[in-house]
Amino acid sequence: MTTEKRLYQVTKELPESMLSEILDFAEFLKQKKSIGKKQIGNIAQRIHRRFKNLEGEGLPIPERQLSRMPPQWDR
């Protein structure tokens, strides 16, 4: 028996509330799969595409917040 037929057999006896949960989960899996396909590729290429239209000129650069010195541990 195929997975599709087994799924049909199991779900035809379930109440509507449970069918709704199964449908939600199936739609989640479908969306997760389509998002995964969009993210395939070189990470550097994805970063470049994401920020290619960013205007960086004239943006203020905040002062460094962290000290360059290592923390002093109490001994």
All heavy atoms as a GROMACS GRO file, in nm:
protein
  625
    1MET      N    1   0.085  -0.117   0.000
    1MET     CA    2   0.000   0.000   0.000
    1MET      C    3   0.091   0.124   0.000
    1MET      O    4   0.186   0.132   0.076
    1MET     CB    5  -0.089  -0.002   0.124
    1MET     CG    6  -0.191   0.110   0.126
    1MET     SD    7  -0.297   0.114   0.274
    1MET     CE    8  -0.389  -0.036   0.262
    2THR      N    9   0.058   0.220  -0.082
    2THR     CA   10   0.139   0.341  -0.092
    2THR      C   11   0.115   0.430   0.031
    2THR      O   12   0.015   0.416   0.101
    2THR     CB   13   0.104   0.422  -0.219
    2THR    OG1   14  -0.029   0.471  -0.205
    2THR    CG2   15   0.120   0.339  -0.344
    3THR      N   16   0.205   0.522   0.052
    3THR     CA   17   0.192   0.615   0.164
    3THR      C   18   0.066   0.698   0.149
    3THR      O   19  -0.006   0.724   0.247
    3THR     CB   20   0.316   0.706   0.171
    3THR    OG1   21   0.432   0.624   0.182
    3THR    CG2   22   0.309   0.799   0.289
    4GLU      N   23   0.037   0.738   0.027
    4GLU     CA   24  -0.083   0.817   0.003
    4GLU      C   25  -0.209   0.740   0.043
    4GLU      O   26  -0.298   0.794   0.109
    4GLU     CB   27  -0.090   0.856  -0.145
    4GLU     CG   28  -0.207   0.944  -0.179
    4GLU     CD   29  -0.211   0.980  -0.328
    4GLU    OE1   30  -0.121   0.940  -0.403
    4GLU    OE2   31  -0.307   1.049  -0.366
    5LYS      N   32  -0.216   0.613   0.006
    5LYS     CA   33  -0.332   0.531   0.041
    5LYS      C   34  -0.340   0.508   0.191
    5LYS      O   35  -0.448   0.512   0.250
    5LYS     CB   36  -0.329   0.398  -0.033
    5LYS     CG   37  -0.357   0.412  -0.180
    5LYS     CD   38  -0.352   0.278  -0.251
    5LYS     CE   39  -0.376   0.296  -0.400
    5LYS     NZ   40  -0.365   0.169  -0.473
    6ARG      N   41  -0.224   0.484   0.255
    6ARG     CA   42  -0.223   0.464   0.399
    6ARG      C   43  -0.270   0.590   0.471
    6ARG      O   44  -0.348   0.584   0.566
    6ARG     CB   45  -0.083   0.427   0.447
    6ARG     CG   46  -0.044   0.285   0.406
    6ARG     CD   47   0.096   0.248   0.447
    6ARG     NE   48   0.122   0.274   0.589
    6ARG     CZ   49   0.241   0.302   0.638
    6ARG    NH1   50   0.347   0.310   0.559
    6ARG    NH2   51   0.257   0.323   0.766
    7LEU      N   52  -0.224   0.706   0.424
    7LEU     CA   53  -0.265   0.833   0.483
    7LEU      C   54  -0.416   0.851   0.469
    7LEU      O   55  -0.484   0.893   0.563
    7LEU     CB   56  -0.188   0.948   0.418
    7LEU     CG   57  -0.209   1.087   0.476
    7LEU    CD1   58  -0.172   1.092   0.623
    7LEU    CD2   59  -0.128   1.188   0.398
    8TYR      N   60  -0.467   0.819   0.353
    8TYR     CA   61  -0.611   0.831   0.330
    8TYR      C   62  -0.688   0.739   0.424
    8TYR      O   63  -0.788   0.781   0.486
    8TYR     CB   64  -0.646   0.798   0.184
    8TYR     CG   65  -0.795   0.794   0.160
    8TYR    CD1   66  -0.869   0.912   0.156
    8TYR    CD2   67  -0.861   0.673   0.147
    8TYR    CE1   68  -1.006   0.908   0.137
    8TYR    CE2   69  -0.998   0.668   0.127
    8TYR     CZ   70  -1.071   0.786   0.123
    8TYR     OH   71  -1.206   0.782   0.105
    9GLN      N   72  -0.644   0.615   0.439
    9GLN     CA   73  -0.712   0.519   0.525
    9GLN      C   74  -0.715   0.567   0.670
    9GLN      O   75  -0.816   0.556   0.738
    9GLN     CB   76  -0.644   0.381   0.517
    9GLN     CG   77  -0.661   0.311   0.386
    9GLN     CD   78  -0.807   0.278   0.357
    9GLN    OE1   79  -0.883   0.241   0.447
    9GLN    NE2   80  -0.846   0.292   0.232
   10VAL      N   81  -0.603   0.619   0.717
   10VAL     CA   82  -0.595   0.665   0.856
   10VAL      C   83  -0.680   0.790   0.877
   10VAL      O   84  -0.754   0.801   0.975
   10VAL     CB   85  -0.448   0.692   0.896
   10VAL    CG1   86  -0.439   0.762   1.030
   10VAL    CG2   87  -0.369   0.562   0.897
   11THR      N   88  -0.673   0.883   0.783
   11THR     CA   89  -0.740   1.012   0.804
   11THR      C   90  -0.891   1.006   0.784
   11THR      O   91  -0.963   1.089   0.840
   11THR     CB   92  -0.682   1.120   0.711
   11THR    OG1   93  -0.694   1.078   0.576
   11THR    CG2   94  -0.538   1.149   0.745
   12LYS      N   95  -0.941   0.911   0.708
   12LYS     CA   96  -1.086   0.909   0.685
   12LYS      C   97  -1.164   0.875   0.810
   12LYS      O   98  -1.283   0.902   0.817
   12LYS     CB   99  -1.122   0.816   0.569
   12LYS     CG  100  -1.113   0.671   0.598
   12LYS     CD  101  -1.154   0.592   0.474
   12LYS     CE  102  -1.161   0.444   0.504
   12LYS     NZ  103  -1.205   0.368   0.388
   13GLU      N  104  -1.098   0.822   0.912
   13GLU     CA  105  -1.166   0.788   1.036
   13GLU      C  106  -1.145   0.892   1.147
   13GLU      O  107  -1.200   0.876   1.256
   13GLU     CB  108  -1.118   0.651   1.084
   13GLU     CG  109  -1.147   0.541   0.984
   13GLU     CD  110  -1.082   0.409   1.022
   13GLU    OE1  111  -1.030   0.398   1.134
   13GLU    OE2  112  -1.085   0.318   0.939
   14LEU      N  113  -1.068   0.995   1.121
   14LEU     CA  114  -1.037   1.094   1.224
   14LEU      C  115  -1.142   1.205   1.228
   14LEU      O  116  -1.203   1.237   1.126
   14LEU     CB  117  -0.900   1.156   1.197
   14LEU     CG  118  -0.780   1.063   1.211
   14LEU    CD1  119  -0.652   1.136   1.172
   14LEU    CD2  120  -0.770   1.009   1.352
   15PRO      N  121  -1.160   1.266   1.344
   15PRO     CA  122  -1.253   1.380   1.354
   15PRO      C  123  -1.196   1.502   1.282
   15PRO      O  124  -1.075   1.512   1.259
   15PRO     CB  125  -1.265   1.405   1.505
   15PRO     CG  126  -1.147   1.340   1.566
   15PRO     CD  127  -1.104   1.230   1.474
   16GLU      N  128  -1.282   1.596   1.251
   16GLU     CA  129  -1.245   1.716   1.175
   16GLU      C  130  -1.134   1.795   1.243
   16GLU      O  131  -1.045   1.847   1.177
   16GLU     CB  132  -1.368   1.804   1.155
   16GLU     CG  133  -1.344   1.926   1.069
   16GLU     CD  134  -1.306   1.893   0.925
   16GLU    OE1  135  -1.352   1.791   0.873
   16GLU    OE2  136  -1.233   1.974   0.866
   17SER      N  137  -1.137   1.802   1.376
   17SER     CA  138  -1.034   1.880   1.447
   17SER      C  139  -0.895   1.822   1.424
   17SER      O  140  -0.797   1.895   1.409
   17SER     CB  141  -1.066   1.886   1.596
   17SER     OG  142  -1.065   1.755   1.651
   18MET      N  143  -0.885   1.691   1.420
   18MET     CA  144  -0.755   1.627   1.396
   18MET      C  145  -0.714   1.641   1.249
   18MET      O  146  -0.596   1.658   1.219
   18MET     CB  147  -0.758   1.480   1.437
   18MET     CG  148  -0.773   1.460   1.586
   18MET     SD  149  -0.777   1.286   1.629
   18MET     CE  150  -0.616   1.269   1.701
   19LEU      N  151  -0.810   1.637   1.160
   19LEU     CA  152  -0.779   1.656   1.019
   19LEU      C  153  -0.723   1.796   0.995
   19LEU      O  154  -0.631   1.815   0.914
   19LEU     CB  155  -0.904   1.634   0.932
   19LEU     CG  156  -0.953   1.490   0.924
   19LEU    CD1  157  -1.085   1.486   0.847
   19LEU    CD2  158  -0.851   1.401   0.860
   20SER      N  159  -0.778   1.892   1.067
   20SER     CA  160  -0.729   2.029   1.056
   20SER      C  161  -0.583   2.038   1.100
   20SER      O  162  -0.502   2.107   1.037
   20SER     CB  163  -0.817   2.121   1.141
   20SER     OG  164  -0.768   2.251   1.137
   21GLU      N  165  -0.547   1.968   1.207
   21GLU     CA  166  -0.408   1.967   1.253
   21GLU      C  167  -0.316   1.902   1.151
   21GLU      O  168  -0.204   1.949   1.127
   21GLU     CB  169  -0.397   1.893   1.387
   21GLU     CG  170  -0.457   1.968   1.503
   21GLU     CD  171  -0.438   1.895   1.634
   21GLU    OE1  172  -0.326   1.849   1.659
   21GLU    OE2  173  -0.536   1.884   1.709
   22ILE      N  174  -0.362   1.793   1.090
   22ILE     CA  175  -0.282   1.725   0.989
   22ILE      C  176  -0.261   1.816   0.869
   22ILE      O  177  -0.150   1.825   0.815
   22ILE     CB  178  -0.348   1.591   0.948
   22ILE    CG1  179  -0.342   1.493   1.065
   22ILE    CG2  180  -0.280   1.532   0.824
   22ILE    CD1  181  -0.423   1.368   1.045
   23LEU      N  182  -0.365   1.885   0.828
   23LEU     CA  183  -0.354   1.978   0.716
   23LEU      C  184  -0.256   2.091   0.747
   23LEU      O  185  -0.172   2.127   0.665
   23LEU     CB  186  -0.492   2.035   0.680
   23LEU     CG  187  -0.493   2.135   0.565
   23LEU    CD1  188  -0.440   2.073   0.437
   23LEU    CD2  189  -0.634   2.188   0.545
   24ASP      N  190  -0.264   2.146   0.868
   24ASP     CA  191  -0.171   2.252   0.909
   24ASP      C  192  -0.027   2.202   0.902
   24ASP      O  193   0.062   2.272   0.852
   24ASP     CB  194  -0.201   2.300   1.051
   24ASP     CG  195  -0.326   2.385   1.060
   24ASP    OD1  196  -0.376   2.430   0.955
   24ASP    OD2  197  -0.375   2.404   1.174
   25PHE      N  198  -0.004   2.082   0.950
   25PHE     CA  199   0.131   2.026   0.949
   25PHE      C  200   0.180   2.002   0.806
   25PHE      O  201   0.294   2.033   0.772
   25PHE     CB  202   0.136   1.896   1.030
   25PHE     CG  203   0.273   1.838   1.039
   25PHE    CD1  204   0.374   1.904   1.107
   25PHE    CD2  205   0.302   1.717   0.979
   25PHE    CE1  206   0.501   1.851   1.116
   25PHE    CE2  207   0.429   1.663   0.986
   25PHE     CZ  208   0.530   1.730   1.056
   26ALA      N  209   0.093   1.950   0.722
   26ALA     CA  210   0.130   1.926   0.582
   26ALA      C  211   0.164   2.057   0.511
   26ALA      O  212   0.262   2.064   0.435
   26ALA     CB  213   0.017   1.853   0.509
   27GLU      N  214   0.088   2.162   0.537
   27GLU     CA  215   0.117   2.292   0.477
   27GLU      C  216   0.248   2.350   0.530
   27GLU      O  217   0.324   2.411   0.456
   27GLU     CB  218   0.001   2.388   0.501
   27GLU     CG  219  -0.121   2.352   0.419
   27GLU     CD  220  -0.244   2.434   0.452
   27GLU    OE1  221  -0.248   2.499   0.558
   27GLU    OE2  222  -0.338   2.433   0.370
   28PHE      N  223   0.276   2.326   0.659
   28PHE     CA  224   0.403   2.368   0.716
   28PHE      C  225   0.519   2.298   0.646
   28PHE      O  226   0.619   2.361   0.609
   28PHE     CB  227   0.405   2.338   0.867
   28PHE     CG  228   0.542   2.339   0.927
   28PHE    CD1  229   0.606   2.460   0.953
   28PHE    CD2  230   0.606   2.222   0.958
   28PHE    CE1  231   0.733   2.462   1.008
   28PHE    CE2  232   0.733   2.222   1.013
   28PHE     CZ  233   0.797   2.343   1.038
   29LEU      N  234   0.508   2.167   0.626
   29LEU     CA  235   0.614   2.092   0.559
   29LEU      C  236   0.634   2.141   0.416
   29LEU      O  237   0.748   2.153   0.369
   29LEU     CB  238   0.582   1.942   0.560
   29LEU     CG  239   0.587   1.874   0.695
   29LEU    CD1  240   0.543   1.728   0.681
   29LEU    CD2  241   0.726   1.882   0.755
   30LYS      N  242   0.525   2.170   0.348
   30LYS     CA  243   0.534   2.220   0.211
   30LYS      C  244   0.605   2.354   0.206
   30LYS      O  245   0.692   2.377   0.123
   30LYS     CB  246   0.393   2.232   0.152
   30LYS     CG  247   0.391   2.271   0.008
   30LYS     CD  248   0.247   2.275  -0.044
   30LYS     CE  249   0.242   2.322  -0.187
   30LYS     NZ  250   0.104   2.330  -0.236
   31GLN      N  251   0.571   2.444   0.299
   31GLN     CA  252   0.634   2.575   0.305
   31GLN      C  253   0.782   2.562   0.341
   31GLN      O  254   0.867   2.629   0.283
   31GLN     CB  255   0.564   2.662   0.408
   31GLN     CG  256   0.623   2.801   0.420
   31GLN     CD  257   0.555   2.883   0.528
   31GLN    OE1  258   0.490   2.829   0.617
   31GLN    NE2  259   0.571   3.012   0.522
   32LYS      N  260   0.813   2.475   0.434
   32LYS     CA  261   0.951   2.452   0.476
   32LYS      C  262   1.035   2.404   0.358
   32LYS      O  263   1.148   2.447   0.339
   32LYS     CB  264   0.952   2.349   0.590
   32LYS     CG  265   1.086   2.320   0.647
   32LYS     CD  266   1.071   2.219   0.761
   32LYS     CE  267   1.204   2.165   0.803
   32LYS     NZ  268   1.191   2.063   0.905
   33LYS      N  269   0.978   2.317   0.277
   33LYS     CA  270   1.049   2.264   0.161
   33LYS      C  271   1.076   2.375   0.059
   33LYS      O  272   1.185   2.385   0.004
   33LYS     CB  273   0.968   2.153   0.096
   33LYS     CG  274   1.034   2.089  -0.024
   33LYS     CD  275   0.947   1.980  -0.083
   33LYS     CE  276   1.009   1.924  -0.207
   33LYS     NZ  277   0.922   1.826  -0.272
   34SER      N  278   0.977   2.462   0.034
   34SER     CA  279   0.996   2.568  -0.065
   34SER      C  280   1.096   2.671  -0.016
   34SER      O  281   1.173   2.725  -0.094
   34SER     CB  282   0.863   2.635  -0.100
   34SER     OG  283   0.813   2.707   0.009
   35ILE      N  284   1.099   2.699   0.114
   35ILE     CA  285   1.198   2.792   0.169
   35ILE      C  286   1.337   2.733   0.156
   35ILE      O  287   1.432   2.802   0.122
   35ILE     CB  288   1.165   2.826   0.316
   35ILE    CG1  289   1.041   2.912   0.323
   35ILE    CG2  290   1.282   2.897   0.384
   35ILE    CD1  291   0.989   2.936   0.463
   36GLY      N  292   1.351   2.605   0.180
   36GLY     CA  293   1.480   2.538   0.169
   36GLY      C  294   1.537   2.547   0.029
   36GLY      O  295   1.657   2.565   0.010
   37LYS      N  296   1.453   2.538  -0.072
   37LYS     CA  297   1.500   2.548  -0.211
   37LYS      C  298   1.551   2.687  -0.242
   37LYS      O  299   1.646   2.703  -0.316
   37LYS     CB  300   1.387   2.513  -0.308
   37LYS     CG  301   1.354   2.366  -0.314
   37LYS     CD  302   1.245   2.341  -0.416
   37LYS     CE  303   1.212   2.193  -0.423
   37LYS     NZ  304   1.105   2.168  -0.520
   38LYS      N  305   1.489   2.790  -0.184
   38LYS     CA  306   1.531   2.927  -0.210
   38LYS      C  307   1.667   2.956  -0.148
   38LYS      O  308   1.738   3.043  -0.194
   38LYS     CB  309   1.429   3.025  -0.152
   38LYS     CG  310   1.297   3.026  -0.224
   38LYS     CD  311   1.201   3.122  -0.157
   38LYS     CE  312   1.062   3.111  -0.218
   38LYS     NZ  313   0.966   3.197  -0.147
   39GLN      N  314   1.703   2.885  -0.042
   39GLN     CA  315   1.826   2.914   0.030
   39GLN      C  316   1.946   2.837  -0.023
   39GLN      O  317   2.055   2.854   0.029
   39GLN     CB  318   1.807   2.886   0.179
   39GLN     CG  319   1.710   2.983   0.243
   39GLN     CD  320   1.694   2.958   0.390
   39GLN    OE1  321   1.741   2.861   0.444
   39GLN    NE2  322   1.625   3.049   0.456
   40ILE      N  323   1.928   2.755  -0.122
   40ILE     CA  324   2.040   2.681  -0.179
   40ILE      C  325   2.131   2.778  -0.252
   40ILE      O  326   2.086   2.864  -0.324
   40ILE     CB  327   1.990   2.570  -0.274
   40ILE    CG1  328   1.914   2.466  -0.195
   40ILE    CG2  329   2.106   2.508  -0.352
   40ILE    CD1  330   1.848   2.360  -0.278
   41GLY      N  331   2.259   2.763  -0.232
   41GLY     CA  332   2.355   2.849  -0.300
   41GLY      C  333   2.465   2.894  -0.206
   41GLY      O  334   2.462   2.867  -0.087
   42ASN      N  335   2.559   2.961  -0.261
   42ASN     CA  336   2.673   3.009  -0.188
   42ASN      C  337   2.630   3.116  -0.089
   42ASN      O  338   2.558   3.210  -0.124
   42ASN     CB  339   2.774   3.064  -0.290
   42ASN     CG  340   2.901   3.110  -0.227
   42ASN    OD1  341   2.901   3.172  -0.121
   42ASN    ND2  342   3.011   3.080  -0.292
   43ILE      N  343   2.677   3.106   0.035
   43ILE     CA  344   2.638   3.203   0.137
   43ILE      C  345   2.682   3.344   0.099
   43ILE      O  346   2.609   3.440   0.121
   43ILE     CB  347   2.693   3.163   0.276
   43ILE    CG1  348   2.646   3.258   0.386
   43ILE    CG2  349   2.844   3.160   0.277
   43ILE    CD1  350   2.509   3.234   0.433
   44ALA      N  351   2.800   3.358   0.041
   44ALA     CA  352   2.848   3.490   0.000
   44ALA      C  353   2.758   3.550  -0.107
   44ALA      O  354   2.728   3.670  -0.104
   44ALA     CB  355   2.991   3.480  -0.050
   45GLN      N  356   2.710   3.468  -0.199
   45GLN     CA  357   2.619   3.517  -0.304
   45GLN      C  358   2.487   3.562  -0.243
   45GLN      O  359   2.432   3.666  -0.283
   45GLN     CB  360   2.594   3.408  -0.408
   45GLN     CG  361   2.714   3.376  -0.493
   45GLN     CD  362   2.689   3.255  -0.581
   45GLN    OE1  363   2.600   3.174  -0.555
   45GLN    NE2  364   2.770   3.242  -0.686
   46ARG      N  365   2.435   3.488  -0.146
   46ARG     CA  366   2.309   3.526  -0.083
   46ARG      C  367   2.324   3.656  -0.006
   46ARG      O  368   2.236   3.743  -0.011
   46ARG     CB  369   2.261   3.414   0.009
   46ARG     CG  370   2.219   3.290  -0.068
   46ARG     CD  371   2.136   3.192   0.012
   46ARG     NE  372   2.168   3.177   0.150
   46ARG     CZ  373   2.231   3.072   0.203
   46ARG    NH1  374   2.272   2.974   0.127
   46ARG    NH2  375   2.253   3.065   0.332
   47ILE      N  376   2.436   3.673   0.064
   47ILE     CA  377   2.459   3.797   0.137
   47ILE      C  378   2.471   3.914   0.040
   47ILE      O  379   2.414   4.021   0.061
   47ILE     CB  380   2.585   3.785   0.225
   47ILE    CG1  381   2.559   3.687   0.339
   47ILE    CG2  382   2.629   3.921   0.279
   47ILE    CD1  383   2.682   3.650   0.418
   48HIS      N  384   2.545   3.894  -0.069
   48HIS     CA  385   2.561   3.999  -0.169
   48HIS      C  386   2.426   4.041  -0.228
   48HIS      O  387   2.397   4.160  -0.241
   48HIS     CB  388   2.656   3.952  -0.279
   48HIS     CG  389   2.676   4.054  -0.387
   48HIS    ND1  390   2.750   4.167  -0.368
   48HIS    CD2  391   2.630   4.059  -0.514
   48HIS    CE1  392   2.749   4.239  -0.479
   48HIS    NE2  393   2.677   4.175  -0.570
   49ARG      N  394   2.344   3.944  -0.264
   49ARG     CA  395   2.211   3.976  -0.320
   49ARG      C  396   2.126   4.052  -0.218
   49ARG      O  397   2.055   4.146  -0.253
   49ARG     CB  398   2.139   3.848  -0.362
   49ARG     CG  399   2.185   3.791  -0.494
   49ARG     CD  400   2.090   3.684  -0.546
   49ARG     NE  401   2.066   3.577  -0.451
   49ARG     CZ  402   2.132   3.462  -0.448
   49ARG    NH1  403   2.229   3.439  -0.534
   49ARG    NH2  404   2.104   3.369  -0.360
   50ARG      N  405   2.136   4.013  -0.093
   50ARG     CA  406   2.051   4.075   0.008
   50ARG      C  407   2.088   4.221   0.032
   50ARG      O  408   2.002   4.305   0.055
   50ARG     CB  409   2.062   3.997   0.138
   50ARG     CG  410   1.986   4.060   0.250
   50ARG     CD  411   1.923   3.960   0.334
   50ARG     NE  412   1.838   4.028   0.431
   50ARG     CZ  413   1.764   3.966   0.514
   50ARG    NH1  414   1.759   3.837   0.512
   50ARG    NH2  415   1.692   4.031   0.600
   51PHE      N  416   2.217   4.252   0.026
   51PHE     CA  417   2.261   4.386   0.060
   51PHE      C  418   2.309   4.469  -0.058
   51PHE      O  419   2.364   4.577  -0.039
   51PHE     CB  420   2.373   4.378   0.166
   51PHE     CG  421   2.326   4.321   0.297
   51PHE    CD1  422   2.359   4.192   0.333
   51PHE    CD2  423   2.248   4.396   0.382
   51PHE    CE1  424   2.316   4.138   0.453
   51PHE    CE2  425   2.204   4.344   0.503
   51PHE     CZ  426   2.238   4.214   0.538
   52LYS      N  427   2.285   4.424  -0.181
   52LYS     CA  428   2.341   4.492  -0.297
   52LYS      C  429   2.288   4.635  -0.314
   52LYS      O  430   2.356   4.721  -0.365
   52LYS     CB  431   2.320   4.412  -0.425
   52LYS     CG  432   2.178   4.406  -0.474
   52LYS     CD  433   2.169   4.326  -0.600
   52LYS     CE  434   2.025   4.318  -0.648
   52LYS     NZ  435   2.015   4.243  -0.771
   53ASN      N  436   2.168   4.664  -0.271
   53ASN     CA  437   2.112   4.798  -0.288
   53ASN      C  438   2.124   4.884  -0.162
   53ASN      O  439   2.065   4.991  -0.155
   53ASN     CB  440   1.964   4.789  -0.329
   53ASN     CG  441   1.950   4.728  -0.466
   53ASN    OD1  442   2.033   4.750  -0.553
   53ASN    ND2  443   1.847   4.648  -0.484
   54LEU      N  444   2.199   4.838  -0.067
   54LEU     CA  445   2.216   4.913   0.056
   54LEU      C  446   2.308   5.032   0.034
   54LEU      O  447   2.417   5.018  -0.018
   54LEU     CB  448   2.274   4.822   0.165
   54LEU     CG  449   2.294   4.885   0.302
   54LEU    CD1  450   2.160   4.922   0.363
   54LEU    CD2  451   2.367   4.788   0.393
   55GLU      N  452   2.260   5.147   0.071
   55GLU     CA  453   2.340   5.269   0.060
   55GLU      C  454   2.420   5.283   0.189
   55GLU      O  455   2.363   5.302   0.296
   55GLU     CB  456   2.250   5.392   0.040
   55GLU     CG  457   2.176   5.392  -0.091
   55GLU     CD  458   2.268   5.413  -0.210
   55GLU    OE1  459   2.373   5.479  -0.193
   55GLU    OE2  460   2.234   5.365  -0.319
   56GLY      N  461   2.552   5.276   0.181
   56GLY     CA  462   2.635   5.283   0.300
   56GLY      C  463   2.702   5.417   0.321
   56GLY      O  464   2.754   5.444   0.429
   57GLU      N  465   2.702   5.500   0.221
   57GLU     CA  466   2.768   5.630   0.234
   57GLU      C  467   2.692   5.719   0.332
   57GLU      O  468   2.570   5.731   0.325
   57GLU     CB  469   2.776   5.700   0.098
   57GLU     CG  470   2.863   5.627  -0.002
   57GLU     CD  471   3.009   5.617   0.042
   57GLU    OE1  472   3.061   5.716   0.096
   57GLU    OE2  473   3.067   5.510   0.022
   58GLY      N  474   2.764   5.783   0.420
   58GLY     CA  475   2.704   5.877   0.512
   58GLY      C  476   2.638   5.815   0.634
   58GLY      O  477   2.580   5.887   0.715
   59LEU      N  478   2.643   5.684   0.647
   59LEU     CA  479   2.584   5.621   0.765
   59LEU      C  480   2.677   5.639   0.883
   59LEU      O  481   2.798   5.617   0.871
   59LEU     CB  482   2.561   5.471   0.741
   59LEU     CG  483   2.451   5.433   0.644
   59LEU    CD1  484   2.446   5.282   0.627
   59LEU    CD2  485   2.317   5.483   0.692
   60PRO      N  486   2.625   5.678   0.997
   60PRO     CA  487   2.712   5.692   1.115
   60PRO      C  488   2.755   5.554   1.164
   60PRO      O  489   2.676   5.460   1.165
   60PRO     CB  490   2.624   5.762   1.218
   60PRO     CG  491   2.485   5.729   1.177
   60PRO     CD  492   2.487   5.714   1.027
   61ILE      N  493   2.880   5.542   1.202
   61ILE     CA  494   2.931   5.417   1.257
   61ILE      C  495   2.942   5.436   1.408
   61ILE      O  496   3.015   5.525   1.453
   61ILE     CB  497   3.067   5.381   1.195
   61ILE    CG1  498   3.050   5.362   1.045
   61ILE    CG2  499   3.124   5.256   1.262
   61ILE    CD1  500   3.178   5.339   0.970
   62PRO      N  501   2.870   5.356   1.486
   62PRO     CA  502   2.873   5.375   1.631
   62PRO      C  503   3.010   5.340   1.689
   62PRO      O  504   3.084   5.260   1.631
   62PRO     CB  505   2.765   5.279   1.682
   62PRO     CG  506   2.746   5.180   1.574
   62PRO     CD  507   2.782   5.248   1.446
   63GLU      N  508   3.039   5.401   1.801
   63GLU     CA  509   3.164   5.372   1.870
   63GLU      C  510   3.163   5.226   1.916
   63GLU      O  511   3.057   5.170   1.945
   63GLU     CB  512   3.182   5.463   1.991
   63GLU     CG  513   3.202   5.609   1.953
   63GLU     CD  514   3.335   5.631   1.882
   63GLU    OE1  515   3.435   5.568   1.920
   63GLU    OE2  516   3.336   5.711   1.786
   64ARG      N  517   3.281   5.168   1.924
   64ARG     CA  518   3.294   5.030   1.970
   64ARG      C  519   3.250   5.022   2.116
   64ARG      O  520   3.292   5.103   2.198
   64ARG     CB  521   3.439   4.986   1.955
   64ARG     CG  522   3.463   4.843   1.990
   64ARG     CD  523   3.608   4.808   1.958
   64ARG     NE  524   3.640   4.678   2.008
   64ARG     CZ  525   3.626   4.566   1.938
   64ARG    NH1  526   3.580   4.572   1.817
   64ARG    NH2  527   3.658   4.449   1.991
   65GLN      N  528   3.165   4.928   2.146
   65GLN     CA  529   3.109   4.916   2.279
   65GLN      C  530   3.191   4.824   2.370
   65GLN      O  531   3.183   4.833   2.490
   65GLN     CB  532   2.966   4.862   2.270
   65GLN     CG  533   2.872   4.951   2.193
   65GLN     CD  534   2.849   5.084   2.262
   65GLN    OE1  535   2.837   5.089   2.383
   65GLN    NE2  536   2.848   5.191   2.185
   66LEU      N  537   3.270   4.736   2.311
   66LEU     CA  538   3.343   4.638   2.390
   66LEU      C  539   3.487   4.683   2.409
   66LEU      O  540   3.549   4.740   2.319
   66LEU     CB  541   3.340   4.501   2.323
   66LEU     CG  542   3.200   4.442   2.302
   66LEU    CD1  543   3.210   4.313   2.222
   66LEU    CD2  544   3.134   4.415   2.435
   67SER      N  545   3.543   4.652   2.522
   67SER     CA  546   3.682   4.683   2.550
   67SER      C  547   3.770   4.583   2.475
   67SER      O  548   3.733   4.467   2.456
   67SER     CB  549   3.708   4.672   2.700
   67SER     OG  550   3.846   4.674   2.725
   68ARG      N  551   3.885   4.628   2.433
   68ARG     CA  552   3.978   4.538   2.367
   68ARG      C  553   4.060   4.458   2.469
   68ARG      O  554   4.133   4.369   2.435
   68ARG     CB  555   4.072   4.616   2.276
   68ARG     CG  556   4.000   4.675   2.156
   68ARG     CD  557   4.100   4.748   2.069
   68ARG     NE  558   4.032   4.813   1.959
   68ARG     CZ  559   4.025   4.762   1.836
   68ARG    NH1  560   4.082   4.648   1.809
   68ARG    NH2  561   3.960   4.827   1.742
   69MET      N  562   4.048   4.495   2.594
   69MET     CA  563   4.121   4.426   2.700
   69MET      C  564   4.043   4.302   2.744
   69MET      O  565   3.921   4.307   2.755
   69MET     CB  566   4.141   4.519   2.820
   69MET     CG  567   4.221   4.643   2.788
   69MET     SD  568   4.391   4.608   2.741
   69MET     CE  569   4.453   4.543   2.894
   70PRO      N  570   4.114   4.193   2.772
   70PRO     CA  571   4.043   4.074   2.823
   70PRO      C  572   3.989   4.102   2.962
   70PRO      O  573   4.039   4.188   3.033
   70PRO     CB  574   4.151   3.966   2.824
   70PRO     CG  575   4.280   4.039   2.827
   70PRO     CD  576   4.256   4.171   2.760
   71PRO      N  577   3.885   4.032   3.000
   71PRO     CA  578   3.827   4.053   3.133
   71PRO      C  579   3.929   4.020   3.243
   71PRO      O  580   4.011   3.929   3.226
   71PRO     CB  581   3.706   3.962   3.138
   71PRO     CG  582   3.729   3.861   3.034
   71PRO     CD  583   3.817   3.924   2.930
   72GLN      N  584   3.923   4.092   3.352
   72GLN     CA  585   4.010   4.067   3.466
   72GLN      C  586   3.936   3.971   3.560
   72GLN      O  587   3.832   4.005   3.615
   72GLN     CB  588   4.044   4.197   3.539
   72GLN     CG  589   4.116   4.296   3.453
   72GLN     CD  590   4.253   4.245   3.409
   72GLN    OE1  591   4.325   4.185   3.487
   72GLN    NE2  592   4.288   4.269   3.283
   73TRP      N  593   3.988   3.853   3.573
   73TRP     CA  594   3.926   3.752   3.658
   73TRP      C  595   3.976   3.764   3.800
   73TRP      O  596   4.094   3.785   3.824
   73TRP     CB  597   3.954   3.611   3.606
   73TRP     CG  598   3.908   3.592   3.466
   73TRP    CD1  599   3.985   3.593   3.355
   73TRP    CD2  600   3.775   3.573   3.422
   73TRP    NE1  601   3.910   3.575   3.242
   73TRP    CE2  602   3.779   3.562   3.280
   73TRP    CE3  603   3.652   3.563   3.486
   73TRP    CZ2  604   3.665   3.542   3.204
   73TRP    CZ3  605   3.541   3.544   3.408
   73TRP    CH2  606   3.547   3.532   3.270
   74ASP      N  607   3.886   3.755   3.894
   74ASP     CA  608   3.928   3.756   4.035
   74ASP      C  609   3.996   3.623   4.066
   74ASP      O  610   3.946   3.518   4.031
   74ASP     CB  611   3.806   3.774   4.128
   74ASP     CG  612   3.746   3.913   4.112
   74ASP    OD1  613   3.824   4.006   4.079
   74ASP    OD2  614   3.624   3.926   4.132
   75ARG      N  615   4.108   3.634   4.134
   75ARG     CA  616   4.181   3.509   4.165
   75ARG      C  617   4.171   3.476   4.308
   75ARG      O  618   4.171   3.536   4.399
   75ARG     CB  619   4.326   3.522   4.122
   75ARG     CG  620   4.333   3.533   3.973
   75ARG     CD  621   4.474   3.543   3.930
   75ARG     NE  622   4.472   3.577   3.787
   75ARG     CZ  623   4.555   3.532   3.700
   75ARG    NH1  624   4.649   3.452   3.736
   75ARG    NH2  625   4.547   3.566   3.576
   0.00000   0.00000   0.00000
